Amino acid sequence: MAKPSRASNPQYHVQSLHEYVLAPLSAAASRLERERTEVATERDAFREFRERIADIEPAPRTAAPRCFAESTGRSPRTDALADVRSAYRETVMDVPHYESVYGEPLAGHAAAELRPELGHQLAETTSSSFTVPLREALRVAAQRAIDERQHLLERLDEEESSIKTARGEILELLRPLSTTVIPEWHRGTFLRRLDAIADRRQERLHARGDLPDDREYSLCTHLYDDAEWTYPVLTAVARVRETVTVGEGGESALSQRRCESL
């Protein structure tokens, strides 16, 4: 007896459904892992930079003796700033992903990550001195960069937990299915559970201020902006509505239900 083709096998359709629905969540998990690695590496690099500049002696308030400058060709203040630039290059700019993510010169990166005026003072063409106030300003700015990345890591952990929970809930909802057609008697329960997954996700997005508005920063936009979707859980829910039908041979009633604009 001839075996049924995969296309006519209900289990094949169910497996394809799982892959299609869960694809955004799998991609989101991979992006989160990569982002966490990069952010943690940057945090540690700024910590090392902060420690390095603490060991660099600032320029004295009085000018260096002329004989010192003539014998070395360099003054203590330029030596100190050169040491600071070296410390920045060997720590903050030495992370593995620097060129692919930033790819900018020291002064531009320092201006964006620390403060514009600090980037200017670290430029090769500067006439600034590495003074005690400048060292303190760099220390404070480096600490702020550390704190920002630590906070982002905590948000990434929350996002990972949300994605993982939603994935488990969707799998639990789909696991009993032997075909992509939902019996009429199961329709109400199935839709309520599906809507509950979307509602919980939207509540979390609202709670952390991560839905489209006039805010300048959105974690979802930051993580998923170059993907086909910006909201992986809501996209997965929408894909269930798109592909699962209710009743024998019927049009997808799920697709007629409320479906978020993604």
C-alpha positions, 0 to 999 in steps of 0.5 A: 500500500502506498504511503500517504505523502507528507503534504496529505499527512495531518501530522506533517501540517501540525509540525509545520504549524509548530515551526511557523508559529514558533519561528519568531520566538526562536529568533527572539531567543537567539537575538536575546542571547547575542544582545546579552553577551554583547551588553555584558562584555561592554559593561565589563569593558567600561569597568576596566576602563574606569579602573585604568583611569584611576591609576593614571596620574593627572597633570600637575597644576603647575607647568612642567619644567622646560628641561623635562619637556625638552629631554622627552619631547612630551609633556606630562599632560599629553602623556596622561591623555595618551594613556587615557586614550590607550586605556579606552582603546584597550578596553571599551573599543576592544570588545569583539563586536566593536567594529560590526556594531559601532565602527567609529573612532574613539572621539565619536564613540566617547562622545556618544557613550560618555558625554560630547565634551568628554569625547572632544577632550579625548580627541587626538587634536585636543589641547586639554590637560588630564586634570583631576576634574577631567578624571572624575568626570570620566569616572562618573561617565564610565560608571553611568555607562556601567549602570545603564548596561546593568539595567539593560541586562535586567530588562533582557532577563525579563524579556527572555522570561516573557518569551520563554513563558509565552513559548511554553503556553503556545506549545501547551495550547498546540500540543494536543492538536492532531490536525490544524482544524479545531473541533467546534466544541473546542473553539471557545476554550482554544480562543480564550486561551490564545487571547489570554496569551496575547493579553498577558504579553500586552500587559507586560509591554504596557507595564514597561512602556514598550508599545508604540508611542512617542518614546525614543526608546523601545526594547522591542524596537532595539532588539527586533527592528531589523526582523520581519516583526517587532513583537515576537509573541504577538506575531506568534499568536497572530500566526496561530489565528492565521493558520488554524481553522475551526470546524471541518473545512471551514474558513479560519475563524481564528483569523476573524478574531481580534488580531493585533497590528504588528 
